[in-house]
Amino acid sequence: MIYYLKKAIDYFALLLFCTFLTQCGIAQQKNEKPRILISSDIGGTDPDDFQSMIHLLMYADQFQIEGLVSSPFGNGTKENFLDMINLYEKDLPQLSKHSKEFPSPNSLRSITKQGAKYEAPYKGFNTTTEGSDWIVKCAKKKSDKPLWVLVWGGIEDVAQALHDAPEIKENIKVYWIGGPNKKWSINAYTYIAENHPDLWMIEANATYRGWFIDNDSPKNITGEAYYGNYINGRGSMGKDFIKYYDGHIKMGDTPSLVYVMNGDPNDPTGESWGGKFTPIKRSSRTVFQHNSTRTDTVPAYGILEWKFKGPELAIPKDSVCFKLEIAKQIWPGYYLGDGIYAVRYSSKKPETGSYVTISNIPELNGQTGQYTSIVPWPGKPGPNDYLLGDNWYSDVTDNDLFIDDQQGAKTISKYRKAFLLDWAKRWEWLKK
C-alpha cells in the first residue's frame, strides 16, 4: 500500500513539474514578442501614417506595444492616435476570434503620449516632452530584450530622449523612415549623428519606397486595386481606410514594423520584409561658407549646411533670423553668434535644387544658389562628415537593388506580394 502511495506522490510531483515547465514555456513564448514604441507624425502633413496605424493595430497581437508617441510635423497630435484606437475597439471582437493576444484599447490609450510639435532648433534638441520622457521610461524598463523605437516622422523626441538620458542607447534599437522626414528633422538628426554615433540605428532613406512602388506587382495587389479586393467592406478600420489617398496603398512607414515581424531583426544585413541594409561608417555633411552652385555635387540624403556672415546681434544663439526657401518649402535659419548665421537642409531624393534666403536683415536677404544631389548615399567621404559607430545601417548601394533612383527599394518590393497577401488574410477576419 505504501509502495503505491509513494508512486502516486511521485506521479503527482512529476505532473506538477511538467505543468510548471509548460507554463514557463507559455510565458517564455509570450515574452518573445518584440517590444516596440512608435513615434509618428500621424495627423500631420502625410495621411499615410493612418494607413500604417491601421496595419499595426491589425497585427497588434504580435507585439508588446509600449508607446505611441505623437511627434512632428504638421498639425498632428496624440488625439489622432486615439481616434484610430477607437476604430480598433469596434473591430476588436472580430479580431479576438482569431487571437486572444490583442491588447485592450485602454492599455493602448494609456501609452499614447504627446511628443514634440515643432522641429528642433539648430542645436538639435529643445525641452523634454511627454513623449521623449516616455521613451526614456520604456527604455529603462528591466528587460532582456531591446526596445525597438520605430520612427515614422520627425526624430525630435528620440534626440531629446538621448540628450536627457544618453545611457538608454544600451537598450534601444531605432528604425527610422528617413528621406523626407530627415529633410524636416535635419537638426535633430545632426545632433544624434554628432553626439550619439554609437546608437543602433537603421536609417532608411529610400529603401522604404519599395513598400508602395508597385514594380510589376500582380494586378490584384497593386496600390490602386488592393482596397477594392481586400479591404472594402471589412470592419470599421476598413471603412476608415478609404479616407487616406482614396484607399490607395502607401503606408511608407510600415516597413519599420514588418522589419521586426519577419526575418532576424538583429541582423540588418539579412533578408526581411522591412528591407536589407548595409553598415555605414559616416554620415555625409557638406558645409558651404558661400552660396553653392549646381556644380556643387553632394550626396542625396546628406546634411547640407550653409553659413553666412552678417551683423553681430545682441540676441540669444539659436534665434531664428532668416528663412531658406527650396521648392516653395521653408526652413528656419539660426544665429550662431559672432555674426555667423546657419541653416541646414537634406534632399529627400536625387535632385538639382535652387534656394533663396528671406530675412529682414539685409545681408541675409536674397541670397541665392543651387546644388546637385546624387546617389548612392552616403557618397564619397568629405572632411565634414560625421563618423559613425559599428551599428549604424542604411540603404544598400547595389545598382541592381535600386528602383529607378530609389536606393535599396528592391529589398522590400521583392516581398510585396507576400506581405500584402498576409495582410489580406487579416482583413478577411473583419469580414462579416
Secondary structure as GFF3:
##gff-version 3
##sequence-region A 1 432
A	DSSP	alpha_helix	2	31	.	.	.	ID=ss1
A	DSSP	beta_strand	35	40	.	.	.	ID=ss2
A	DSSP	alpha_helix	48	58	.	.	.	ID=ss3
A	DSSP	three_ten_helix	60	62	.	.	.	ID=ss4
A	DSSP	beta_strand	64	70	.	.	.	ID=ss5
A	DSSP	alpha_helix	78	96	.	.	.	ID=ss6
A	DSSP	alpha_helix	105	110	.	.	.	ID=ss7
A	DSSP	beta_strand	112	114	.	.	.	ID=ss8
A	DSSP	alpha_helix	130	139	.	.	.	ID=ss9
A	DSSP	beta_strand	147	151	.	.	.	ID=ss10
A	DSSP	alpha_helix	156	164	.	.	.	ID=ss11
A	DSSP	three_ten_helix	166	170	.	.	.	ID=ss12
A	DSSP	beta_strand	172	177	.	.	.	ID=ss13
A	DSSP	alpha_helix	180	184	.	.	.	ID=ss14
A	DSSP	alpha_helix	186	195	.	.	.	ID=ss15
A	DSSP	beta_strand	201	204	.	.	.	ID=ss16
A	DSSP	three_ten_helix	207	211	.	.	.	ID=ss17
A	DSSP	three_ten_helix	219	221	.	.	.	ID=ss18
A	DSSP	alpha_helix	226	226	.	.	.	ID=ss19
A	DSSP	pi_helix	227	231	.	.	.	ID=ss20
A	DSSP	alpha_helix	235	241	.	.	.	ID=ss21
A	DSSP	three_ten_helix	245	247	.	.	.	ID=ss22
A	DSSP	alpha_helix	254	259	.	.	.	ID=ss23
A	DSSP	beta_strand	277	279	.	.	.	ID=ss24
A	DSSP	beta_strand	282	283	.	.	.	ID=ss25
A	DSSP	beta_strand	285	288	.	.	.	ID=ss26
A	DSSP	beta_strand	297	299	.	.	.	ID=ss27
A	DSSP	beta_strand	303	309	.	.	.	ID=ss28
A	DSSP	beta_strand	320	326	.	.	.	ID=ss29
A	DSSP	beta_strand	329	337	.	.	.	ID=ss30
A	DSSP	beta_strand	340	345	.	.	.	ID=ss31
A	DSSP	beta_strand	351	358	.	.	.	ID=ss32
A	DSSP	three_ten_helix	362	364	.	.	.	ID=ss33
A	DSSP	beta_strand	368	374	.	.	.	ID=ss34
A	DSSP	beta_strand	386	387	.	.	.	ID=ss35
A	DSSP	beta_strand	392	395	.	.	.	ID=ss36
A	DSSP	three_ten_helix	399	401	.	.	.	ID=ss37
A	DSSP	alpha_helix	410	413	.	.	.	ID=ss38
A	DSSP	alpha_helix	416	429	.	.	.	ID=ss39
###
